[in-house]
Amino acid sequence: MYVLIKNRLASKYELDNSYTLDEALKLYALYERDMDIQTMRAEEMKAEVNKRR
């Protein structure tokens, strides 16, 4: 859950008092999916640039 706090998606207080474990895990999964999508887009952009050379 440190990742959620570090990336300002949730505070320690929110994780302790507002979210259930299931909700916090879903939030983390959404964050991971977003990071994966950004990584894939960056790789696609690199491939496109390299293709043009």
Phi, psi and omega in degrees: 000347177303323180299320180296319179290313182302320182269013175058034175273334178202150177268165176301319179300314180299316180296324180284325191243338187251327184256143168279168178299318178300316180295318180295320178293324176294318177299317178297318179298319177296320177297314179298319179298318178298318179296320178297317179297316179297320178296315179298318179296319179296318178295320177297319179296317178299316180298319180296316179297316180294328179293326183285342182283000000 
